[in-house]
Amino acid sequence: MAGDGEFDFIRQRLQPLTEGDPAALDLADDAALLTPGAGEDLVLACDTLVAGVHFLETDTPQVVASRALRTNLSDLAAMGAVPRAYLSAIAWPRDLDADWRAAFTAALHREQAGFGLTLIGGDTTSTPGPLTISLTLVGTVPAGTALRRNGARIGDDVWISGVVGDAGLGLKAAGGAGGDLAACRAAYEAPEPRLALGEALRGFASAAIDVSDGLLADAGHVATASRCAIRIDVDAVPHSPTAHAWLRDGGQVETLLTSGDDYELLFTASSDDSAALTALGGRLGLSLTRIGAVRDGAGVVAETADGRRLEPQTAGFTHF
Amino acid sequence: MAGDGEFDFIRQRLQPLTEGDPAALDLADDAALLTPGAGEDLVLACDTLVAGVHFLETDTPQVVASRALRTNLSDLAAMGAVPRAYLSAIAWPRDLDADWRAAFTAALHREQAGFGLTLIGGDTTSTPGPLTISLTLVGTVPAGTALRRNGARIGDDVWISGVVGDAGLGLKAAGGAGGDLAACRAAYEAPEPRLALGEALRGFASAAIDVSDGLLADAGHVATASRCAIRIDVDAVPHSPTAHAWLRDGGQVETLLTSGDDYELLFTASSDDSAALTALGGRLGLSLTRIGAVRDGAGVVAETADGRRLEPQTAGFTHF
């Protein structure tokens, strides 16, 4: 944006999102100023969402704000971090009307409040292209306790939180697919970053990642980083009732395991911790399911109980 | 990008930019992990550059990389911060060829080395729109010493580093304007973030800002934040020989004072510090020029010695 519009927008629409956080310096300076706590490491995650690529052009301001903040928060959850604040760099299409922008910032305000977050800085500009939202999230962990992808040990169990595949079905629903999948729309539109779980897994999980690229692809990232193989027991992977019904109607389990956007946490842990993890899930009100094991070797093997091996290259996931 | 290309690009082109910085976690995790030093505040600046808006579609990869990093570094300079690391969120147009991308990351690598910076994280994605580069710079200052815009006091002098207006003339040259302005191209293509000056001004300057929107507009930002008026002595503002020649050929001084992108530091300081500041400029090999004063009131008044008052609204700057 050029001219007064930009500064009016910052003052009227963005300043309220700082909630007076001193780190924001009222968005009146060149940068944010953060005083770290003693004994804390900072976790910095930065994700970009582009209209038509990472969300639908038809998505509402609420859905776009929700996905922008929550997918970034999921990266903090995967590291076991507690969110502290964020910066937003938004390139607005020139023809986007002021009402849409105002609805977006109002939605961002509601969303951040649910996670105890404040806006502390960023940039506001215009683009001849699609709406492009780049958020930088700042979280903290006690020094040395961040979860990583590279700690999986041979013999560890592989766990997943929640259910797998609903976000992919929800995206089909948001794109106009049939009525039965409507129950999955929330999984796409407002994914739940597993922050409490990530925090609780510190010092527990040997490796963790959030499922953004798809369960098998993200298991592959852990296998690569940890220099091991991961075996997934396809029949053990938990799905929602809607997804089970979709499978009975001829849907492919490969789709559920490769369709990304679930933002559940996949993690590895010693089998000695099984009972403790099940109890943790109970305390959090979140199902935690053992879906495989870490083995010697490389890559991911996903097999059903009757011995059928999923062939990732035919299942649409090309990330490794 | 989708598929293997994205991960190959990260491994081959971006990982070398980490220079093994442990905070980057080899770009193999969900986020960067930074251990702040004791007694340090973190300064976080985030700027977005869009092709066709913030740089020319015809600019080389070197110019785009240079401007992306240097304009962000200038925000750290304005706060008196020492750069520590950065995250890059880049949305690549789908039709941009791999050679351009490789030349860009190679240029970014050269640029960051000149400032002792390492890449510690970010995001790589694709866009149907123009190349969009969002960098988040992390710098540090001793706790409580960051320069701000809001500290100018009535009676302070107003100073500027270097010369004003060359970047605007350089942009005309980069866009194809006549030969005499070619000497100014470097001011547009590789602006010099005044990091050493910013650091030296800590505890010295009462307020500081980098000139990105134009001298008068940025003086206005300081006036607003500091709740005072700023008087600029137009004849005292330093220009390069090329700019002086351009003025003699009929160029308007308003253009030089409103054409942004100079990335010099405008700052205010007690008149007791004049001699010390002149000496500081000598030590840094950088001219520091007194160009005005802080007064009671509001806004910016820019006047020539013969009493002509520049009228900002006719001079193309609409930011306040």
HADDOCK unambig.tbl for C-alpha pairs under 7 A between the chains (distance, minus, plus):
assign (segid A and resid 3 and name CA) (segid B and resid 318 and name CA) 4.84 0.50 0.50
assign (segid A and resid 3 and name CA) (segid B and resid 319 and name CA) 4.94 0.50 0.50
assign (segid A and resid 4 and name CA) (segid B and resid 318 and name CA) 6.16 0.50 0.50
assign (segid A and resid 4 and name CA) (segid B and resid 319 and name CA) 5.12 0.50 0.50
assign (segid A and resid 4 and name CA) (segid B and resid 320 and name CA) 6.36 0.50 0.50
assign (segid A and resid 28 and name CA) (segid B and resid 225 and name CA) 6.94 0.50 0.50
assign (segid A and resid 29 and name CA) (segid B and resid 148 and name CA) 6.46 0.50 0.50
assign (segid A and resid 29 and name CA) (segid B and resid 149 and name CA) 6.08 0.50 0.50
assign (segid A and resid 30 and name CA) (segid B and resid 45 and name CA) 6.81 0.50 0.50
assign (segid A and resid 30 and name CA) (segid B and resid 75 and name CA) 5.24 0.50 0.50
assign (segid A and resid 30 and name CA) (segid B and resid 78 and name CA) 6.93 0.50 0.50
assign (segid A and resid 31 and name CA) (segid B and resid 43 and name CA) 6.14 0.50 0.50
assign (segid A and resid 31 and name CA) (segid B and resid 44 and name CA) 5.35 0.50 0.50
assign (segid A and resid 31 and name CA) (segid B and resid 45 and name CA) 4.45 0.50 0.50
assign (segid A and resid 31 and name CA) (segid B and resid 75 and name CA) 6.46 0.50 0.50
assign (segid A and resid 32 and name CA) (segid B and resid 43 and name CA) 5.55 0.50 0.50
assign (segid A and resid 32 and name CA) (segid B and resid 44 and name CA) 4.99 0.50 0.50
assign (segid A and resid 32 and name CA) (segid B and resid 45 and name CA) 6.40 0.50 0.50
assign (segid A and resid 33 and name CA) (segid B and resid 41 and name CA) 6.55 0.50 0.50
assign (segid A and resid 33 and name CA) (segid B and resid 42 and name CA) 5.66 0.50 0.50
assign (segid A and resid 33 and name CA) (segid B and resid 43 and name CA) 4.71 0.50 0.50
assign (segid A and resid 33 and name CA) (segid B and resid 44 and name CA) 6.45 0.50 0.50
assign (segid A and resid 34 and name CA) (segid B and resid 41 and name CA) 5.68 0.50 0.50
assign (segid A and resid 34 and name CA) (segid B and resid 42 and name CA) 5.00 0.50 0.50
assign (segid A and resid 34 and name CA) (segid B and resid 43 and name CA) 6.41 0.50 0.50
assign (segid A and resid 35 and name CA) (segid B and resid 41 and name CA) 4.72 0.50 0.50
assign (segid A and resid 35 and name CA) (segid B and resid 42 and name CA) 6.25 0.50 0.50
assign (segid A and resid 36 and name CA) (segid B and resid 41 and name CA) 6.73 0.50 0.50
assign (segid A and resid 41 and name CA) (segid B and resid 33 and name CA) 6.55 0.50 0.50
assign (segid A and resid 41 and name CA) (segid B and resid 34 and name CA) 5.67 0.50 0.50
assign (segid A and resid 41 and name CA) (segid B and resid 35 and name CA) 4.70 0.50 0.50
assign (segid A and resid 41 and name CA) (segid B and resid 36 and name CA) 6.74 0.50 0.50
assign (segid A and resid 42 and name CA) (segid B and resid 33 and name CA) 5.67 0.50 0.50
assign (segid A and resid 42 and name CA) (segid B and resid 34 and name CA) 4.99 0.50 0.50
assign (segid A and resid 42 and name CA) (segid B and resid 35 and name CA) 6.23 0.50 0.50
assign (segid A and resid 43 and name CA) (segid B and resid 31 and name CA) 6.16 0.50 0.50
assign (segid A and resid 43 and name CA) (segid B and resid 32 and name CA) 5.56 0.50 0.50
assign (segid A and resid 43 and name CA) (segid B and resid 33 and name CA) 4.73 0.50 0.50
assign (segid A and resid 43 and name CA) (segid B and resid 34 and name CA) 6.39 0.50 0.50
assign (segid A and resid 44 and name CA) (segid B and resid 31 and name CA) 5.35 0.50 0.50
assign (segid A and resid 44 and name CA) (segid B and resid 32 and name CA) 5.00 0.50 0.50
assign (segid A and resid 44 and name CA) (segid B and resid 33 and name CA) 6.47 0.50 0.50
assign (segid A and resid 45 and name CA) (segid B and resid 30 and name CA) 6.80 0.50 0.50
assign (segid A and resid 45 and name CA) (segid B and resid 31 and name CA) 4.45 0.50 0.50
assign (segid A and resid 45 and name CA) (segid B and resid 32 and name CA) 6.41 0.50 0.50
assign (segid A and resid 45 and name CA) (segid B and resid 122 and name CA) 6.79 0.50 0.50
assign (segid A and resid 46 and name CA) (segid B and resid 89 and name CA) 6.78 0.50 0.50
assign (segid A and resid 46 and name CA) (segid B and resid 122 and name CA) 4.99 0.50 0.50
assign (segid A and resid 46 and name CA) (segid B and resid 123 and name CA) 6.19 0.50 0.50
assign (segid A and resid 47 and name CA) (segid B and resid 89 and name CA) 6.75 0.50 0.50
assign (segid A and resid 47 and name CA) (segid B and resid 122 and name CA) 6.65 0.50 0.50
assign (segid A and resid 47 and name CA) (segid B and resid 123 and name CA) 5.41 0.50 0.50
assign (segid A and resid 48 and name CA) (segid B and resid 89 and name CA) 6.38 0.50 0.50
assign (segid A and resid 48 and name CA) (segid B and resid 123 and name CA) 6.57 0.50 0.50
assign (segid A and resid 50 and name CA) (segid B and resid 127 and name CA) 6.49 0.50 0.50
assign (segid A and resid 53 and name CA) (segid B and resid 127 and name CA) 6.97 0.50 0.50
assign (segid A and resid 75 and name CA) (segid B and resid 30 and name CA) 5.23 0.50 0.50
assign (segid A and resid 75 and name CA) (segid B and resid 31 and name CA) 6.46 0.50 0.50
assign (segid A and resid 78 and name CA) (segid B and resid 30 and name CA) 6.94 0.50 0.50
assign (segid A and resid 89 and name CA) (segid B and resid 46 and name CA) 6.78 0.50 0.50
assign (segid A and resid 89 and name CA) (segid B and resid 47 and name CA) 6.75 0.50 0.50
assign (segid A and resid 89 and name CA) (segid B and resid 48 and name CA) 6.37 0.50 0.50
assign (segid A and resid 122 and name CA) (segid B and resid 45 and name CA) 6.78 0.50 0.50
assign (segid A and resid 122 and name CA) (segid B and resid 46 and name CA) 4.99 0.50 0.50
assign (segid A and resid 122 and name CA) (segid B and resid 47 and name CA) 6.64 0.50 0.50
assign (segid A and resid 123 and name CA) (segid B and resid 46 and name CA) 6.19 0.50 0.50
assign (segid A and resid 123 and name CA) (segid B and resid 47 and name CA) 5.40 0.50 0.50
assign (segid A and resid 123 and name CA) (segid B and resid 48 and name CA) 6.56 0.50 0.50
assign (segid A and resid 127 and name CA) (segid B and resid 50 and name CA) 6.49 0.50 0.50
assign (segid A and resid 127 and name CA) (segid B and resid 53 and name CA) 6.97 0.50 0.50
assign (segid A and resid 129 and name CA) (segid B and resid 129 and name CA) 4.22 0.50 0.50
assign (segid A and resid 129 and name CA) (segid B and resid 130 and name CA) 6.00 0.50 0.50
assign (segid A and resid 130 and name CA) (segid B and resid 129 and name CA) 5.99 0.50 0.50
assign (segid A and resid 148 and name CA) (segid B and resid 29 and name CA) 6.47 0.50 0.50
assign (segid A and resid 149 and name CA) (segid B and resid 29 and name CA) 6.09 0.50 0.50
assign (segid A and resid 225 and name CA) (segid B and resid 28 and name CA) 6.90 0.50 0.50
assign (segid A and resid 318 and name CA) (segid B and resid 3 and name CA) 4.80 0.50 0.50
assign (segid A and resid 318 and name CA) (segid B and resid 4 and name CA) 6.13 0.50 0.50
assign (segid A and resid 319 and name CA) (segid B and resid 3 and name CA) 4.90 0.50 0.50
assign (segid A and resid 319 and name CA) (segid B and resid 4 and name CA) 5.14 0.50 0.50
assign (segid A and resid 320 and name CA) (segid B and resid 4 and name CA) 6.33 0.50 0.50
